[in-house]
């Protein structure tokens, strides 16, 4: 796992499960660290996790691998342990994505 050393282990488990689930569904993941787009449309687990928690918040944006459709976003607030997933797009696809990763 390429998460930063300073990232809480509980958060690593939850965010790692979220990213693996998204990749298994065929989503591409973009990482926004609250200041800049750190990574765009990636399917590389190690590259994605390396960019998570660079600042105190991370937004993960999920897109369909075929076409350019945005599925939705998940907002992470680091330092909240099991409550790292702070908010997410209110649609069926993202609700299903975050379900069970806590």
Phi and psi in radians as a Rosetta constraint file:
Dihedral C 1 N 2 CA 2 C 2 CIRCULARHARMONIC -1.761 0.35
Dihedral N 2 CA 2 C 2 N 3 CIRCULARHARMONIC 0.242 0.35
Dihedral C 2 N 3 CA 3 C 3 CIRCULARHARMONIC -1.024 0.35
Dihedral N 3 CA 3 C 3 N 4 CIRCULARHARMONIC 2.609 0.35
Dihedral C 3 N 4 CA 4 C 4 CIRCULARHARMONIC -1.043 0.35
Dihedral N 4 CA 4 C 4 N 5 CIRCULARHARMONIC 2.585 0.35
Dihedral C 4 N 5 CA 5 C 5 CIRCULARHARMONIC -1.005 0.35
Dihedral N 5 CA 5 C 5 N 6 CIRCULARHARMONIC -0.587 0.35
Dihedral C 5 N 6 CA 6 C 6 CIRCULARHARMONIC -1.336 0.35
Dihedral N 6 CA 6 C 6 N 7 CIRCULARHARMONIC -0.151 0.35
Dihedral C 6 N 7 CA 7 C 7 CIRCULARHARMONIC -1.331 0.35
Dihedral N 7 CA 7 C 7 N 8 CIRCULARHARMONIC 2.324 0.35
Dihedral C 7 N 8 CA 8 C 8 CIRCULARHARMONIC -0.962 0.35
Dihedral N 8 CA 8 C 8 N 9 CIRCULARHARMONIC 2.410 0.35
Dihedral C 8 N 9 CA 9 C 9 CIRCULARHARMONIC -1.075 0.35
Dihedral N 9 CA 9 C 9 N 10 CIRCULARHARMONIC -0.676 0.35
Dihedral C 9 N 10 CA 10 C 10 CIRCULARHARMONIC -1.111 0.35
Dihedral N 10 CA 10 C 10 N 11 CIRCULARHARMONIC -0.753 0.35
Dihedral C 10 N 11 CA 11 C 11 CIRCULARHARMONIC -1.108 0.35
Dihedral N 11 CA 11 C 11 N 12 CIRCULARHARMONIC -0.693 0.35
Dihedral C 11 N 12 CA 12 C 12 CIRCULARHARMONIC -1.044 0.35
Dihedral N 12 CA 12 C 12 N 13 CIRCULARHARMONIC -0.753 0.35
Dihedral C 12 N 13 CA 13 C 13 CIRCULARHARMONIC -1.101 0.35
Dihedral N 13 CA 13 C 13 N 14 CIRCULARHARMONIC -0.825 0.35
Dihedral C 13 N 14 CA 14 C 14 CIRCULARHARMONIC -1.178 0.35
Dihedral N 14 CA 14 C 14 N 15 CIRCULARHARMONIC -0.876 0.35
Dihedral C 14 N 15 CA 15 C 15 CIRCULARHARMONIC -1.177 0.35
Dihedral N 15 CA 15 C 15 N 16 CIRCULARHARMONIC -0.649 0.35
Dihedral C 15 N 16 CA 16 C 16 CIRCULARHARMONIC -1.069 0.35
Dihedral N 16 CA 16 C 16 N 17 CIRCULARHARMONIC -0.762 0.35
Dihedral C 16 N 17 CA 17 C 17 CIRCULARHARMONIC -1.112 0.35
Dihedral N 17 CA 17 C 17 N 18 CIRCULARHARMONIC -0.707 0.35
Dihedral C 17 N 18 CA 18 C 18 CIRCULARHARMONIC -1.077 0.35
Dihedral N 18 CA 18 C 18 N 19 CIRCULARHARMONIC -0.824 0.35
Dihedral C 18 N 19 CA 19 C 19 CIRCULARHARMONIC -1.164 0.35
Dihedral N 19 CA 19 C 19 N 20 CIRCULARHARMONIC -0.774 0.35
Dihedral C 19 N 20 CA 20 C 20 CIRCULARHARMONIC -1.056 0.35
Dihedral N 20 CA 20 C 20 N 21 CIRCULARHARMONIC -0.726 0.35
Dihedral C 20 N 21 CA 21 C 21 CIRCULARHARMONIC -1.106 0.35
Dihedral N 21 CA 21 C 21 N 22 CIRCULARHARMONIC -0.761 0.35
Dihedral C 21 N 22 CA 22 C 22 CIRCULARHARMONIC -1.091 0.35
Dihedral N 22 CA 22 C 22 N 23 CIRCULARHARMONIC -0.763 0.35
Dihedral C 22 N 23 CA 23 C 23 CIRCULARHARMONIC -1.153 0.35
Dihedral N 23 CA 23 C 23 N 24 CIRCULARHARMONIC -0.659 0.35
Dihedral C 23 N 24 CA 24 C 24 CIRCULARHARMONIC -1.105 0.35
Dihedral N 24 CA 24 C 24 N 25 CIRCULARHARMONIC -0.565 0.35
Dihedral C 24 N 25 CA 25 C 25 CIRCULARHARMONIC -1.377 0.35
Dihedral N 25 CA 25 C 25 N 26 CIRCULARHARMONIC -0.069 0.35
Dihedral C 25 N 26 CA 26 C 26 CIRCULARHARMONIC 1.526 0.35
Dihedral N 26 CA 26 C 26 N 27 CIRCULARHARMONIC 0.247 0.35
Dihedral C 26 N 27 CA 27 C 27 CIRCULARHARMONIC -1.381 0.35
Dihedral N 27 CA 27 C 27 N 28 CIRCULARHARMONIC 2.606 0.35
Dihedral C 27 N 28 CA 28 C 28 CIRCULARHARMONIC -1.662 0.35
Dihedral N 28 CA 28 C 28 N 29 CIRCULARHARMONIC 2.539 0.35
Dihedral C 28 N 29 CA 29 C 29 CIRCULARHARMONIC -2.087 0.35
Dihedral N 29 CA 29 C 29 N 30 CIRCULARHARMONIC 2.279 0.35
Dihedral C 29 N 30 CA 30 C 30 CIRCULARHARMONIC -1.940 0.35
Dihedral N 30 CA 30 C 30 N 31 CIRCULARHARMONIC 2.515 0.35
Dihedral C 30 N 31 CA 31 C 31 CIRCULARHARMONIC -2.053 0.35
Dihedral N 31 CA 31 C 31 N 32 CIRCULARHARMONIC 2.162 0.35
Dihedral C 31 N 32 CA 32 C 32 CIRCULARHARMONIC -2.048 0.35
Dihedral N 32 CA 32 C 32 N 33 CIRCULARHARMONIC 2.148 0.35
Dihedral C 32 N 33 CA 33 C 33 CIRCULARHARMONIC -1.642 0.35
Dihedral N 33 CA 33 C 33 N 34 CIRCULARHARMONIC 0.288 0.35
Dihedral C 33 N 34 CA 34 C 34 CIRCULARHARMONIC 1.614 0.35
Dihedral N 34 CA 34 C 34 N 35 CIRCULARHARMONIC -0.256 0.35
Dihedral C 34 N 35 CA 35 C 35 CIRCULARHARMONIC -2.192 0.35
Dihedral N 35 CA 35 C 35 N 36 CIRCULARHARMONIC -0.586 0.35
Dihedral C 35 N 36 CA 36 C 36 CIRCULARHARMONIC -2.730 0.35
Dihedral N 36 CA 36 C 36 N 37 CIRCULARHARMONIC 2.839 0.35
Dihedral C 36 N 37 CA 37 C 37 CIRCULARHARMONIC -1.365 0.35
Dihedral N 37 CA 37 C 37 N 38 CIRCULARHARMONIC 1.832 0.35
Dihedral C 37 N 38 CA 38 C 38 CIRCULARHARMONIC -1.400 0.35
Dihedral N 38 CA 38 C 38 N 39 CIRCULARHARMONIC -0.484 0.35
Dihedral C 38 N 39 CA 39 C 39 CIRCULARHARMONIC -2.708 0.35
Dihedral N 39 CA 39 C 39 N 40 CIRCULARHARMONIC 2.385 0.35
Dihedral C 39 N 40 CA 40 C 40 CIRCULARHARMONIC -2.097 0.35
Dihedral N 40 CA 40 C 40 N 41 CIRCULARHARMONIC 2.307 0.35
Dihedral C 40 N 41 CA 41 C 41 CIRCULARHARMONIC 0.786 0.35
Dihedral N 41 CA 41 C 41 N 42 CIRCULARHARMONIC 1.100 0.35
Dihedral C 41 N 42 CA 42 C 42 CIRCULARHARMONIC -1.921 0.35
Dihedral N 42 CA 42 C 42 N 43 CIRCULARHARMONIC 2.619 0.35
Dihedral C 42 N 43 CA 43 C 43 CIRCULARHARMONIC -2.073 0.35
Dihedral N 43 CA 43 C 43 N 44 CIRCULARHARMONIC 0.246 0.35
Dihedral C 43 N 44 CA 44 C 44 CIRCULARHARMONIC -1.673 0.35
Dihedral N 44 CA 44 C 44 N 45 CIRCULARHARMONIC 1.829 0.35
Dihedral C 44 N 45 CA 45 C 45 CIRCULARHARMONIC -0.922 0.35
Dihedral N 45 CA 45 C 45 N 46 CIRCULARHARMONIC -0.825 0.35
Dihedral C 45 N 46 CA 46 C 46 CIRCULARHARMONIC -1.105 0.35
Dihedral N 46 CA 46 C 46 N 47 CIRCULARHARMONIC -0.719 0.35
Dihedral C 46 N 47 CA 47 C 47 CIRCULARHARMONIC -1.149 0.35
Dihedral N 47 CA 47 C 47 N 48 CIRCULARHARMONIC -0.702 0.35
Dihedral C 47 N 48 CA 48 C 48 CIRCULARHARMONIC -1.141 0.35
Dihedral N 48 CA 48 C 48 N 49 CIRCULARHARMONIC -0.888 0.35
Dihedral C 48 N 49 CA 49 C 49 CIRCULARHARMONIC -1.144 0.35
Dihedral N 49 CA 49 C 49 N 50 CIRCULARHARMONIC -0.495 0.35
Dihedral C 49 N 50 CA 50 C 50 CIRCULARHARMONIC -1.133 0.35
Dihedral N 50 CA 50 C 50 N 51 CIRCULARHARMONIC -0.449 0.35
Dihedral C 50 N 51 CA 51 C 51 CIRCULARHARMONIC -1.645 0.35
Dihedral N 51 CA 51 C 51 N 52 CIRCULARHARMONIC -0.205 0.35
Dihedral C 51 N 52 CA 52 C 52 CIRCULARHARMONIC -1.303 0.35
Dihedral N 52 CA 52 C 52 N 53 CIRCULARHARMONIC 2.452 0.35
Dihedral C 52 N 53 CA 53 C 53 CIRCULARHARMONIC 1.249 0.35
Dihedral N 53 CA 53 C 53 N 54 CIRCULARHARMONIC 0.438 0.35
Dihedral C 53 N 54 CA 54 C 54 CIRCULARHARMONIC -1.206 0.35
Dihedral N 54 CA 54 C 54 N 55 CIRCULARHARMONIC -0.502 0.35
Dihedral C 54 N 55 CA 55 C 55 CIRCULARHARMONIC -2.237 0.35
Dihedral N 55 CA 55 C 55 N 56 CIRCULARHARMONIC -2.978 0.35
Dihedral C 55 N 56 CA 56 C 56 CIRCULARHARMONIC -1.395 0.35
Dihedral N 56 CA 56 C 56 N 57 CIRCULARHARMONIC -0.047 0.35
Dihedral C 56 N 57 CA 57 C 57 CIRCULARHARMONIC -2.525 0.35
Dihedral N 57 CA 57 C 57 N 58 CIRCULARHARMONIC 2.631 0.35
Dihedral C 57 N 58 CA 58 C 58 CIRCULARHARMONIC -2.438 0.35
Dihedral N 58 CA 58 C 58 N 59 CIRCULARHARMONIC 2.389 0.35
Dihedral C 58 N 59 CA 59 C 59 CIRCULARHARMONIC -1.950 0.35
Dihedral N 59 CA 59 C 59 N 60 CIRCULARHARMONIC 2.192 0.35
Dihedral C 59 N 60 CA 60 C 60 CIRCULARHARMONIC -1.788 0.35
Dihedral N 60 CA 60 C 60 N 61 CIRCULARHARMONIC 2.195 0.35
Dihedral C 60 N 61 CA 61 C 61 CIRCULARHARMONIC -1.918 0.35
Dihedral N 61 CA 61 C 61 N 62 CIRCULARHARMONIC 2.317 0.35
Dihedral C 61 N 62 CA 62 C 62 CIRCULARHARMONIC -1.956 0.35
Dihedral N 62 CA 62 C 62 N 63 CIRCULARHARMONIC 2.271 0.35
Dihedral C 62 N 63 CA 63 C 63 CIRCULARHARMONIC -2.209 0.35
Dihedral N 63 CA 63 C 63 N 64 CIRCULARHARMONIC 2.732 0.35
Dihedral C 63 N 64 CA 64 C 64 CIRCULARHARMONIC -1.223 0.35
Dihedral N 64 CA 64 C 64 N 65 CIRCULARHARMONIC 2.443 0.35
Dihedral C 64 N 65 CA 65 C 65 CIRCULARHARMONIC -1.268 0.35
Dihedral N 65 CA 65 C 65 N 66 CIRCULARHARMONIC -0.439 0.35
Dihedral C 65 N 66 CA 66 C 66 CIRCULARHARMONIC -1.850 0.35
Dihedral N 66 CA 66 C 66 N 67 CIRCULARHARMONIC 2.163 0.35
Dihedral C 66 N 67 CA 67 C 67 CIRCULARHARMONIC 1.511 0.35
Dihedral N 67 CA 67 C 67 N 68 CIRCULARHARMONIC -2.992 0.35
Dihedral C 67 N 68 CA 68 C 68 CIRCULARHARMONIC -2.088 0.35
Dihedral N 68 CA 68 C 68 N 69 CIRCULARHARMONIC 0.342 0.35
Dihedral C 68 N 69 CA 69 C 69 CIRCULARHARMONIC -1.243 0.35
Dihedral N 69 CA 69 C 69 N 70 CIRCULARHARMONIC 2.195 0.35
Dihedral C 69 N 70 CA 70 C 70 CIRCULARHARMONIC -1.359 0.35
Dihedral N 70 CA 70 C 70 N 71 CIRCULARHARMONIC 2.163 0.35
Dihedral C 70 N 71 CA 71 C 71 CIRCULARHARMONIC -1.427 0.35
Dihedral N 71 CA 71 C 71 N 72 CIRCULARHARMONIC -0.764 0.35
Dihedral C 71 N 72 CA 72 C 72 CIRCULARHARMONIC 2.760 0.35
Dihedral N 72 CA 72 C 72 N 73 CIRCULARHARMONIC -3.020 0.35
Dihedral C 72 N 73 CA 73 C 73 CIRCULARHARMONIC -2.329 0.35
Dihedral N 73 CA 73 C 73 N 74 CIRCULARHARMONIC 2.726 0.35
Dihedral C 73 N 74 CA 74 C 74 CIRCULARHARMONIC -2.234 0.35
Dihedral N 74 CA 74 C 74 N 75 CIRCULARHARMONIC 2.261 0.35
Dihedral C 74 N 75 CA 75 C 75 CIRCULARHARMONIC -1.773 0.35
Dihedral N 75 CA 75 C 75 N 76 CIRCULARHARMONIC 2.154 0.35
Dihedral C 75 N 76 CA 76 C 76 CIRCULARHARMONIC -1.883 0.35
Dihedral N 76 CA 76 C 76 N 77 CIRCULARHARMONIC 2.340 0.35
Dihedral C 76 N 77 CA 77 C 77 CIRCULARHARMONIC -2.014 0.35
Dihedral N 77 CA 77 C 77 N 78 CIRCULARHARMONIC 1.972 0.35
Dihedral C 77 N 78 CA 78 C 78 CIRCULARHARMONIC -1.381 0.35
Dihedral N 78 CA 78 C 78 N 79 CIRCULARHARMONIC 2.522 0.35
Dihedral C 78 N 79 CA 79 C 79 CIRCULARHARMONIC 1.781 0.35
Dihedral N 79 CA 79 C 79 N 80 CIRCULARHARMONIC -0.006 0.35
Dihedral C 79 N 80 CA 80 C 80 CIRCULARHARMONIC -1.792 0.35
Dihedral N 80 CA 80 C 80 N 81 CIRCULARHARMONIC 0.121 0.35
Dihedral C 80 N 81 CA 81 C 81 CIRCULARHARMONIC 0.879 0.35
Dihedral N 81 CA 81 C 81 N 82 CIRCULARHARMONIC -2.049 0.35
Dihedral C 81 N 82 CA 82 C 82 CIRCULARHARMONIC -1.169 0.35
Dihedral N 82 CA 82 C 82 N 83 CIRCULARHARMONIC -0.227 0.35
Dihedral C 82 N 83 CA 83 C 83 CIRCULARHARMONIC -1.752 0.35
Dihedral N 83 CA 83 C 83 N 84 CIRCULARHARMONIC 0.449 0.35
Dihedral C 83 N 84 CA 84 C 84 CIRCULARHARMONIC -1.036 0.35
Dihedral N 84 CA 84 C 84 N 85 CIRCULARHARMONIC -0.609 0.35
Dihedral C 84 N 85 CA 85 C 85 CIRCULARHARMONIC -1.398 0.35
Dihedral N 85 CA 85 C 85 N 86 CIRCULARHARMONIC 1.854 0.35
Dihedral C 85 N 86 CA 86 C 86 CIRCULARHARMONIC -1.523 0.35
Dihedral N 86 CA 86 C 86 N 87 CIRCULARHARMONIC -0.717 0.35
Dihedral C 86 N 87 CA 87 C 87 CIRCULARHARMONIC -2.780 0.35
Dihedral N 87 CA 87 C 87 N 88 CIRCULARHARMONIC 2.860 0.35
Dihedral C 87 N 88 CA 88 C 88 CIRCULARHARMONIC -2.746 0.35
Dihedral N 88 CA 88 C 88 N 89 CIRCULARHARMONIC 2.836 0.35
Dihedral C 88 N 89 CA 89 C 89 CIRCULARHARMONIC -1.002 0.35
Dihedral N 89 CA 89 C 89 N 90 CIRCULARHARMONIC 2.387 0.35
Dihedral C 89 N 90 CA 90 C 90 CIRCULARHARMONIC -1.596 0.35
Dihedral N 90 CA 90 C 90 N 91 CIRCULARHARMONIC 1.413 0.35
Dihedral C 90 N 91 CA 91 C 91 CIRCULARHARMONIC -2.538 0.35
Dihedral N 91 CA 91 C 91 N 92 CIRCULARHARMONIC 2.938 0.35
Dihedral C 91 N 92 CA 92 C 92 CIRCULARHARMONIC -1.099 0.35
Dihedral N 92 CA 92 C 92 N 93 CIRCULARHARMONIC -0.703 0.35
Dihedral C 92 N 93 CA 93 C 93 CIRCULARHARMONIC -1.125 0.35
Dihedral N 93 CA 93 C 93 N 94 CIRCULARHARMONIC -0.793 0.35
Dihedral C 93 N 94 CA 94 C 94 CIRCULARHARMONIC -1.312 0.35
Dihedral N 94 CA 94 C 94 N 95 CIRCULARHARMONIC -0.621 0.35
Dihedral C 94 N 95 CA 95 C 95 CIRCULARHARMONIC -1.049 0.35
Dihedral N 95 CA 95 C 95 N 96 CIRCULARHARMONIC -0.730 0.35
Dihedral C 95 N 96 CA 96 C 96 CIRCULARHARMONIC -1.177 0.35
Dihedral N 96 CA 96 C 96 N 97 CIRCULARHARMONIC -0.610 0.35
Dihedral C 96 N 97 CA 97 C 97 CIRCULARHARMONIC -1.130 0.35
Dihedral N 97 CA 97 C 97 N 98 CIRCULARHARMONIC -0.792 0.35
Dihedral C 97 N 98 CA 98 C 98 CIRCULARHARMONIC -1.422 0.35
Dihedral N 98 CA 98 C 98 N 99 CIRCULARHARMONIC -0.320 0.35
Dihedral C 98 N 99 CA 99 C 99 CIRCULARHARMONIC -1.082 0.35
Dihedral N 99 CA 99 C 99 N 100 CIRCULARHARMONIC 2.223 0.35
Dihedral C 99 N 100 CA 100 C 100 CIRCULARHARMONIC 1.483 0.35
Dihedral N 100 CA 100 C 100 N 101 CIRCULARHARMONIC 0.004 0.35
Dihedral C 100 N 101 CA 101 C 101 CIRCULARHARMONIC -1.615 0.35
Dihedral N 101 CA 101 C 101 N 102 CIRCULARHARMONIC -0.022 0.35
